[in-house]
Amino acid sequence: MPSFWSKTYRGNKPAVLIALIVIFILAAYLRIDFLRSVQHNIATDTKQYDIMVRQILEKGVYGYRSTEPNAQVSPGLPMFMAAVYKLVDYKTHDPAPYIRYIQVVLSLFTLFLMYRLARRMGGTAAGLLTALAGAIYPSFIWSNGAVLTEVLCTFFLVSYYYVQIIAFERKTWKWAVASGALIGLTILTRPEFLPLIFVFHGIYFLWTRKWKETLKLLIITLVGTAIILSPWIIRNIVTMKQFVIAATQVNPFAAGTYPYNNYLDGMVDRHGKTQMEVAKERLYVGFTQKPGLFLKWYTIGKLDYIYGKMYFGAGHKPYYSVFPYAIRNLFHQCLVLFFLVALVGCARRFRKPEFLLASAVVVMSLIRLLFVPEFRYNYTAMPVIIILDCVIGVALVKWIYTRLKGRNNPAPALTE
C-alpha cells in the first residue's frame, strides 16, 4: 500500500491559506445567514424526537413514539439533543436554535476534513476545489436548519473515513481504536453504516495480503466500536430483554417493497400480519409475478429516487437561494454524474485511499436498495462524491494538459 501520508506539503503558501480562509468565511456566512434569515419548518420526525427527549429528561423513559421503553431508534441524535436541552434549560429556552448553530460548527468541521482528505489524495488544488464545492453545496447549508440525523452523522462518518485511513497507514492500536470509536458513534446515529468496518478491512487485506495484520487491526477497531456501543447494548438487554446492536425499526425495509412508493397497490393482503411478514410476502409475489417492475425498482428506480435530487433539509420560508434554481439542480446532477467517471478513476487507483472512499459510496448505495428510497439518503454520500470528483477531476485535467503539450512540456503543478 503506497504511503498515504508520505506526500510533502508544498501548498502552505500565503495564497493558499488566504484562499482557504476566504472559503471558510463564505461557508460560515452562508450557513449562519440561512439560519438567521428564514423560518424553519419542523419535520414530523423532529417533533417525535422532541417528545422523546423531553420524556427521557422528565421521566427517564427512552421510547420513540411510545411512553414505554423501546429501541425503535438508535440513541445518537436523541442523546445529543438531550445534552443540549439540559445545557440550555429547555423549559425556559427553545433548544432548537442552539442545536442548529452547533450543527453549523459540525458542518464546518466536516468541510475541513473534506479539504484535508482531498488535499492528501489530490493536492492543494483538489483540496481547495473540494472546500469551495462543499462550502456552497446547498444541501450542506439547508441541512443545518433540520434537527435530524444528517449533520451529526455526516460529521462522525467523515471523521471515521479520515481516521480509518490513518489507522491503515500507521497500523497502531491507538488509531485503530479511534477509528472504531468513530464508526461506533456513526452507527449510534445511523445504524446502516455498520458494514463499512468489514468492507474497509476486507479491502485492506486485498491491499496487503497480510491476514494476521488485517485481523489484528479489525479486532482492535471492533474493540473501539464495542466500547461505544456497549452501554446501548447493555441497556437493551436489561430493559428490553433483547440483544439489539442498533435499532429495531422495520418500517424502512417494509416500505421499500412498494415500487415507486405506491402504497395502495394491493399486491398482498396486509390484514393481521406484521410489517416484516407483509414485506417478505411482497418480495416473493413481486419478484415472481412482476419481476420486471421489481427488478427495475430495486436497481435504477431506487437509485434515481436517492440521487436524482439534493436533500432540501426540513424546509424553510422564504426560500433561501444559494444560487438560481436551474444552476442548483445542474450543480447536483453534475456532481452525481461525474462521480461515475470518478469511479473509473478510483478503480485504476485500487491501492490508494480513493478506492476505499469510493467503495463506501458503492456499498452504502447497494445497502440502501433494500430500504425505502429518499433523496435525504444521498446526503451522507455527497462529501465523498465531492471529494473524489475534485481529486479525479484535477488529475484528469492534468493528464489532458500533459497529453496536449507533450511529455517534454509537463503540466504546471496543479496538484501541489
Rosetta blueprint (number, residue, H / E / L):
1 M L
2 P L
3 S L
4 F L
5 W L
6 S L
7 K L
8 T L
9 Y L
10 R L
11 G L
12 N L
13 K L
14 P H
15 A H
16 V H
17 L H
18 I H
19 A H
20 L H
21 I H
22 V H
23 I H
24 F H
25 I H
26 L H
27 A H
28 A H
29 Y H
30 L H
31 R H
32 I H
33 D H
34 F H
35 L H
36 R H
37 S H
38 V L
39 Q E
40 H E
41 N L
42 I L
43 A L
44 T H
45 D H
46 T H
47 K H
48 Q H
49 Y H
50 D H
51 I H
52 M H
53 V H
54 R H
55 Q H
56 I H
57 L H
58 E H
59 K H
60 G L
61 V L
62 Y L
63 G L
64 Y L
65 R L
66 S L
67 T L
68 E L
69 P L
70 N L
71 A L
72 Q L
73 V L
74 S L
75 P L
76 G H
77 L H
78 P H
79 M H
80 F H
81 M H
82 A H
83 A H
84 V H
85 Y H
86 K H
87 L H
88 V H
89 D L
90 Y L
91 K L
92 T L
93 H L
94 D L
95 P L
96 A H
97 P H
98 Y H
99 I H
100 R H
101 Y H
102 I H
103 Q H
104 V H
105 V H
106 L H
107 S H
108 L H
109 F H
110 T H
111 L H
112 F H
113 L H
114 M H
115 Y H
116 R H
117 L H
118 A H
119 R H
120 R H
121 M H
122 G H
123 G L
124 T H
125 A H
126 A H
127 G H
128 L H
129 L H
130 T H
131 A H
132 L H
133 A H
134 G H
135 A H
136 I H
137 Y L
138 P H
139 S H
140 F H
141 I H
142 W H
143 S H
144 N H
145 G H
146 A L
147 V L
148 L L
149 T L
150 E H
151 V H
152 L H
153 C H
154 T H
155 F H
156 F H
157 L H
158 V H
159 S H
160 Y H
161 Y H
162 Y H
163 V H
164 Q H
165 I H
166 I H
167 A H
168 F H
169 E H
170 R H
171 K L
172 T L
173 W H
174 K H
175 W H
176 A H
177 V H
178 A H
179 S H
180 G H
181 A H
182 L H
183 I H
184 G H
185 L H
186 T H
187 I H
188 L H
189 T H
190 R L
191 P H
192 E H
193 F H
194 L L
195 P L
196 L H
197 I H
198 F H
199 V H
200 F H
201 H H
202 G H
203 I H
204 Y H
205 F H
206 L H
207 W H
208 T H
209 R L
210 K L
211 W H
212 K H
213 E H
214 T H
215 L H
216 K H
217 L H
218 L H
219 I H
220 I H
221 T H
222 L H
223 V H
224 G H
225 T H
226 A H
227 I H
228 I H
229 L H
230 S H
231 P H
232 W H
233 I H
234 I H
235 R H
236 N H
237 I H
238 V H
239 T H
240 M H
241 K L
242 Q L
243 F L
244 V L
245 I L
246 A L
247 A L
248 T L
249 Q L
250 V L
251 N H
252 P H
253 F H
254 A H
255 A H
256 G L
257 T L
258 Y L
259 P H
260 Y H
261 N H
262 N L
263 Y L
264 L L
265 D L
266 G L
267 M L
268 V L
269 D L
270 R L
271 H L
272 G L
273 K L
274 T L
275 Q H
276 M H
277 E H
278 V H
279 A H
280 K H
281 E H
282 R H
283 L H
284 Y H
285 V H
286 G H
287 F H
288 T H
289 Q H
290 K L
291 P H
292 G H
293 L H
294 F H
295 L H
296 K H
297 W H
298 Y H
299 T H
300 I H
301 G H
302 K H
303 L H
304 D H
305 Y H
306 I H
307 Y H
308 G L
309 K L
310 M L
311 Y L
312 F L
313 G L
314 A L
315 G L
316 H E
317 K E
318 P L
319 Y L
320 Y L
321 S L
322 V L
323 F L
324 P L
325 Y H
326 A H
327 I H
328 R H
329 N H
330 L H
331 F H
332 H H
333 Q H
334 C H
335 L H
336 V H
337 L H
338 F H
339 F H
340 L H
341 V H
342 A H
343 L H
344 V H
345 G H
346 C H
347 A H
348 R L
349 R L
350 F L
351 R L
352 K L
353 P H
354 E H
355 F H
356 L H
357 L H
358 A H
359 S H
360 A H
361 V H
362 V H
363 V H
364 M H
365 S H
366 L H
367 I H
368 R H
369 L L
370 L L
371 F L
372 V L
373 P L
374 E L
375 F H
376 R H
377 Y H
378 N H
379 Y L
380 T L
381 A L
382 M H
383 P H
384 V H
385 I H
386 I H
387 I H
388 L H
389 D H
390 C H
391 V H
392 I H
393 G H
394 V H
395 A H
396 L H
397 V H
398 K H
399 W H
400 I H
401 Y H
402 T H
403 R H
404 L H
405 K H
406 G L
407 R L
408 N L
409 N L
410 P L
411 A L
412 P L
413 A L
414 L L
415 T L
416 E L
